[in-house]
Amino acid sequence: MKALEYLMGAYFHQDYDIDGGTSADTVASFTRERTELVRSCVDDIETLLSQSLPEGELRAMLHAWGCDYVAGDHDQDYRDWLREIRDQLDEHLGQPGGGSA
């Protein structure tokens, strides 16, 4: 899960909202700057979601990777948030020049 760990620690760090604005803005920065990791990150999210971890364990895992995003601040859980990220990454991959699907 190296690509997802990288996204969490390098992009959703304690100042992510200052650096990038919204979660979607942060993911957009990742897709622009680390295009080579986008497909792997989608795969990592799928793998993580398939594990059906309890919300607390999922939060703890993301936090251990350096993620300071708090899903409860935005009225959603981490599973929904990861699905939103996956969908945004998939959209990027589907765009001409965005990557391979």
For each residue, the residues with C-beta under 8 A, 3 or more apart:
1: 4 5 44 47 48
2: 5 6 40 44
3: 6 7 37 38 40 41 43 44
4: 1 7 8 41 44 45 48 65
5: 1 2 8 9 44 65 66
6: 2 3 9 10 11 34 37 41
7: 3 4 10 11 12 27 30 34 37 41 85
8: 4 5 11 12 62 65 66 67
9: 5 6 12 13 65 66 67
10: 6 7 13 66
11: 6 7 8 16 20 26 27 29 30
12: 7 8 9 16 23 26 62 66 67 68 69
13: 9 10 16 66 67 68
14: 68
15: 18 19
16: 11 12 13 19 20 26 68 69
17: 20 21 22
18: 15
19: 15 16 26 29
20: 11 16 17 25 26 28 29
21: 17 25 26
22: 17 25 26
23: 12 26 27 69 74 81 84 85
24: 27 28 84 88
25: 20 21 22 28 29
26: 11 12 16 19 20 21 22 23 29 30
27: 7 11 23 24 30 31 85 88 89
28: 20 24 25 31 32 88
29: 11 19 20 25 26 32 33
30: 7 11 26 27 33 34 37 38 41
31: 27 28 34 35 38 88 89 92 98
32: 28 29 35
33: 29 30
34: 6 7 30 31 37 38
35: 31 32 38 98 99
36:
37: 3 6 7 30 34 40 41
38: 3 30 31 34 35 41 42 89 92 93 99
39: 42 43 93 99 100
40: 2 3 37 43 44
41: 3 4 6 7 30 37 38 44 45 85 89
42: 38 39 45 46 86 89 90 93
43: 3 39 40 46 47
44: 1 2 3 4 5 40 41 47 48
45: 4 41 42 48 49 82 83 85 86 89
46: 42 43 49 50 86
47: 1 43 44 50 51
48: 1 4 44 45 51 53 58 61 82
49: 45 46 52 79 82 83 86
50: 46 47
51: 47 48
52: 49
53: 48 57 58 61
54: 57 58
55: 58 59 77 78 79
56: 59 60
57: 53 54 60 61
58: 48 53 54 55 61 62 78 79
59: 55 56 62 63 71 78
60: 56 57 63 64
61: 48 53 57 58 64 65
62: 8 12 58 59 65 67 69 78
63: 59 60 66 67 68
64: 60 61
65: 4 5 8 9 61 62
66: 5 8 9 10 12 13 63
67: 8 9 12 13 62 63
68: 12 13 14 16 63
69: 12 16 23 62 81
70: 73 74
71: 59 74 76 77 78 80 81
72: 75 77
73: 70
74: 23 70 71 81
75: 72
76: 71 80 81 84
77: 55 71 72 80 81
78: 55 58 59 62 71 81 82
79: 49 55 58 82 83
80: 71 76 77 83 84
81: 23 69 71 74 76 77 78 84 85
82: 45 48 49 78 79 85 86
83: 45 49 79 80 86 87
84: 23 24 76 80 81 87 88
85: 7 23 27 41 45 81 82 88 89
86: 42 45 46 49 82 83 89 90
87: 83 84 90 91
88: 24 27 28 31 84 85 91 92
89: 27 31 38 41 42 45 85 86 92 93
90: 42 86 87 93 94 101
91: 87 88 94 95 98
92: 31 38 88 89 95 98 99
93: 38 39 42 89 90 98 99 100 101
94: 90 91 98 101
95: 91 92 98 99
96:
97:
98: 31 35 91 92 93 94 95
99: 35 38 39 92 93 95
100: 39 93
101: 90 93 94
